[in-house]
């Protein structure tokens, strides 16, 4: 027997067929389309077991979890962000680095943290799987979680849990490959050595564009014969007007941002910008030199020029100002 060959996943034959089909569809259809990916994974799990509540969360910073996808009893929950405490499910995952099951403690950890789904009903069975990506330490970095809940007890047996863990692994690899692909593209020479950072400007522009798409759909619906009813026309008109108003407000909100950090950052040369952005990560001079492939003396020269242009005395002050620029 080949010692390097992974052990077969211990699921029943019907579940294996479902997972195999899911793998091929995920690889072919859902790279880059995260919402559809999460929606599809929920549907796949629903073929194997009852799923009343389903959510996907990602760690950010030291105490926040952002939830871009949530579902409960046939309805999609609005995306949300929560700070997690020392006793809830997120803290448990960070400590134990393994799947959490309701049966471990009769849901005690679940009750100690943020609740999901219908607040009037209590989950009677839960499986939450941590998502890992490769890390230099070799242990893997826990960057998120996928969770499914049932309002009926004893819903998730070992077969279901193993299948869910396998699917979570596929999702983690898809998301990790996207990050790796972006990093690979950034390494290509393109005449600009400034790191490609996502800013609030990008987010605002994206939202304005997507809301514009919704407005166009509503406008097209107004022209359909089936929407001739005055009541329907009234609702669609209000939807179009609301979308137009939101687009306008988004643009004006962008005008209210503090331009100081942006102007100071723009005053730097490209090489200085590359150093300045890395200050946000807390790199020391030796690490900056290694990361940028330049000498220690060059790093010191750049830092001196940056402090002079920013009229600041410490690199920590510059790092705080750079954070404001990147979050604009």
C-alpha positions, 0 to 999 in steps of 0.5 A: 500500500502506498504510504503517501496515498491519503486515506479514503474519506469515510462517507457513504456511497451516495454522499461520495457521489454528491461530493464528487459532482460538487467538486467538479462544479465548484472548480468549473463555475465558482472561482471568483464568484464567492456569493454563488460559491457559498450558496452552492455549498449550502445547497450541496450540504442540503442534499445530505442533511437538513440545514436550517441556518448556514453562514460563512465568516472570516476573521479580520484583525484581532477581534472581528469576524465579518459574515458575507453570507448568511441563510436562515429558514429559506431567507438570506440574512444581511451581511454583518460584522461582530466582535468576538469574545473569549468564550464563544465559538470563534474563540473556541475554534482559534484555541482548538483548531478543529471542527466544533460540534453541538454534541461536544458541550450540548451547545454551551460554546454556541450559546456563549457567542453571537447567535445566528438564525431565528432569535426565537428558536435555538439551534439543536444541532450545529457543525462549524468547520474552521477554514485554514490556508498555508502559513510559514509556520507550517500549522496553517492560518485559521482565516474563517469558518463555515457553519450549519445549524439545525433546529432538530436534534441529532441531525448531523452524524459522522457521515454528514460532518466528514462531508461538510469538512471535505466541502469546507476544505474545497472552499478554503483551497479555492479562496487560497488559490485566488489570493495566491494568483493575485500575489503571483500577478503582483510579482510581474514587472509592470512599471509600478512597484506599489502594492495593490491595496483595496481601498474604500474608494474601490468599495464605493465605486463597486457598490455604485456600479452594482446598485446601478445594475439593480436600477437597470433591472428594475427599469427593464421590469417596468417595461414588461406587460406583466408589470403594468399594474399601478401598484407594481409600477409604483414599487418599481419606481420607488426602487429605481429612485432609491437606487439613484439616491444611494448612488448619488449619496455614495459619490458625495460620501467619497468627497467627505473623506480626509484628503490629508493622508492621500496627499501625503502619500502621493508626495512620496516617490514610488520607491518610498511608497513601497517602504511606507506601505510595509510600515503598516505591517510593522516591519523593521529595517532588516525586514524591509530590506529583505522584502524589497530587495534593497540595501539597509542603507537605502531603506534608511534613506527612504525612511528619512525622506518619508519622515521629512515629507510627512513632518513626523518624528516616528515611523509609527505615526507614519504607519497610522497615517498610511492606514488612514490612506489605505482605508479611505 
